[in-house]
């Protein structure tokens, strides 16, 4: 408990010091009647606590940023000049307290680039003079012969020398299935060897390979992303000049300097300094109750303004693992028997397709095959109940059975072909299954004001079109690399003010960092995509995206209500102060009362309406 208190004090040193000084000065003045000592205490608080605000505001003004802090800075300086230390301390407490709230809401846990670099390939196994030597990946030279063991990351871009390889590129391309490679095919750094060991020839050094390009894309996206104007600062742009005009009017009416200070104290935009951060924190907490982590106040603001929602396909709109679409039986074999036979033989394979087949056949009694053999990436064979079974690609069946599969039987989508005793018995086709509730999500987003939905994927055009149509997506883009996704997101950002991107893989990280708002599927997605994003869904449920939008929109409504009410009351009391009816000390107390009103209203951002899905 003591440690937590000390941490709180350390993180909020200025507001804690200012509040302690205010109370100490009040006790000295009213309990011991030492006005002079109380003024010294308040002056010390005003100078020490107000100096950071004054310096930071001046620095912002020199950069052309005239934000909500300008009036507070002027009030602090004027309070020192006029010896109105009590009123000045009130302003310091309000200003530093608002900054503490904002800093709390903006705190982030770690660095995106550190996460990317932590996963980057670090070692390679170079083959020289019949020996395998382990080297650092940055020592790999073009044309080096490398050995990649099962489960290893491919260290650099290159070409396959072995007859075949089974490579998992899902982290880079989003394609859910491992890809079978043959001699001469290209290999991408950062992908994983999903089969047996193979040899490759390095085509690029590590710094020029695909994984390094993704790191560079994320870095460039973060640097190029323009800073977004805070909600409070947008209102301060016009409120600050109005305050200065009222100060001038007050000076002309009363001719006394204290009138200027009274106007500044009453006009200090506490609805902007305090109420907006409170509403932002309420919105962030409301999202958190739905297992949505919002990393910053800007993110909860911008998600409430989103007009275009971009989705990755694999792992985001779909489960990212293949499921059986059709079982097509031929030559008198029933569908149930074909699935039982296929599931039985595939039990001994670790391939993604084999696991899907075995899982689908679990309702039947499965038998273990004998004489099982697997050619990773191509197919399997084995004996079952006195029959020889071959499963795999058309080329694999042609080689094993000596018979060519009729062209009319071959399907364009992913499929496994099954032969029994060298006779084609049927095939099983697969699909990447759409997550439940996705089409309803698109309808809900449109009802919330999202004008356009887009799907970006590294998958084939045919698969993408099928999923996109089923989901109700407006625009579908397929066969994309990470840099293609960034390019398309940038194009959308030129057309629309706020673009959100939802993804889960390493290949999505650059686009997540580029978009106005990046939303990551954090439950099963990569840590890299979660770090690159502004918002993370902690549950494997893409429909929570709509809950995030709803939380942002409600936060904006509540914050604006507080702003309108608070600034309206402040302006009314500014008029009274400008004609000499309110002193600086009274003005500070009035402003505190306004603060209480707007903060109580801002707390409503935390509460979800009864009809909301946020739980």
GIJOBEL-V804738 format. One record per backbone hydrogen bond with DSSP energy under -0.5 kcal/mol. CO is the residue of the C=O (numbers start at 0). NH is the residue of the N-H. Records with the same first field share a line. If there is no record, write none. Layout:
CO=NH ; NH
//
This chain:
0=4
1=5
2=6
3=7
4=8
5=9
6=10
7=11
9=12
11=15
12=16
13=17
14=18
15=19
16=20
17=21
18=22
19=23
20=24
21=25
22=26
23=27
24=28
25=29
26=30 ; 31
27=31 ; 33
32=34
33=37
34=38
35=39
36=40
37=41
38=42
39=43
40=44
41=45
42=46
43=47
44=48 ; 49
45=49
46=50
47=51
48=52
49=53
50=54
51=55
52=56
53=57
54=58
55=59
56=60
57=61
58=62
59=62 ; 64
60=63
63=65
64=66
66=69
67=71
68=72
69=73
70=74
71=75
72=76
73=77
74=78
75=79
76=80
77=81
78=83
79=82
82=84
83=87
84=88
85=89
86=90
87=91
88=92
89=93
90=94
91=95
92=96
93=97
94=98
95=99
96=100
97=101
98=102
99=103
100=104
101=105
102=106
103=106
110=114
111=115
112=116
113=117
114=118
115=118 ; 119
121=136
123=125 ; 134
124=146
125=127 ; 132
127=130
130=127 ; 132
132=125
134=123
135=138
136=139
140=143
143=145 ; 201
144=126
145=147 ; 199
146=148
147=197
148=151
151=192
152=154
153=189
156=202 ; 203
157=186
158=200
159=183
162=182
164=166 ; 180
165=193 ; 194
166=168 ; 178
167=191
168=171 ; 172 ; 173
169=173
170=506
172=457
178=166 ; 180
180=164
181=184
184=159
186=157
187=190
190=153
191=167 ; 193
192=150
197=147
198=160 ; 161
199=145
200=158
201=142
204=207
205=208
208=212
209=213
210=214
211=215
212=216
213=217
214=218
215=219
216=220
217=221
218=222
219=223
220=224
229=233
230=234
231=235
232=236
234=237 ; 238
235=239
237=241
238=242
239=243
240=244
241=245
242=246
243=247
244=248
245=249
246=250
247=251
248=252
249=253 ; 254
250=254
255=258 ; 259
256=259 ; 260
257=261
258=262
259=263
260=264
261=265
262=266
263=267
264=267
267=269
268=271 ; 272
269=273 ; 274
270=275
273=277
274=278
275=279
276=280
277=281
278=282
279=283
280=284
281=285
282=286
283=287
284=288
286=289 ; 291
287=290
290=537 ; 538
291=293
292=294 ; 535
295=299
296=300
297=301
298=302
299=303
300=303
301=304
302=305
306=450 ; 451
307=309 ; 499
308=453
309=501
310=455
311=316
312=315 ; 316 ; 317
316=434
320=432
322=430
325=327 ; 428
326=328
327=426
329=332
333=337
334=338
335=339
336=340
337=341
338=342
339=343
340=344
341=345
343=346 ; 368
344=347
345=348
350=354
351=355
352=356
353=357
354=358
355=359
356=360
358=361
360=363
363=365
369=382
372=380
373=375
374=377 ; 378
377=392
378=374
379=390
380=372
381=388
382=369
383=386
386=383 ; 388
387=420
388=381
389=418
390=379
391=416
392=396
393=397
394=398
395=399
396=400 ; 402
397=401
405=408 ; 409
406=409
413=429
415=427
416=391
417=424 ; 425
418=389 ; 420
419=422
422=419
424=329
425=417
426=327
427=415
428=324 ; 325
430=322 ; 432
432=318
434=437
436=440
437=441
438=442
439=443
440=444
441=445
442=446
443=447
444=449
445=448
451=308
452=473 ; 474
453=310
454=476
455=312
456=479
458=478
459=463
460=464
461=465
462=466
463=467
464=468
465=469
466=470
467=471 ; 472
474=454
476=456
480=483 ; 484
481=485
482=486
483=487
484=488
485=489
486=490
487=491
488=492
489=493
490=494
491=494 ; 495
497=306 ; 307
498=515 ; 516
499=309
500=518
501=311
502=520
503=525
504=507 ; 508
505=508 ; 509
507=511
508=512
509=513
510=514
516=500
517=533 ; 534
518=502
519=521 ; 536
520=524
525=529
526=530
527=531
528=532
533=294
534=519
535=292 ; 537
536=521 ; 522
538=540
540=543
541=544
542=545 ; 546
543=547
544=548
545=549
546=550
547=551
548=552
549=553
550=554
551=555
552=556
553=557
554=558
555=559
556=560
557=561
558=562
559=563
560=564
561=565
562=566
563=567
564=568
565=569
566=570
567=571
568=572
569=573
570=574
571=575
572=576
573=577
574=578
575=578 ; 580
576=579
582=586
583=587
584=588
585=589
586=590
587=591
588=592
589=593
590=594
591=595
592=596
593=597
594=598
595=599
596=600
597=601
598=602
600=603
601=604
602=605
603=606
608=611
//
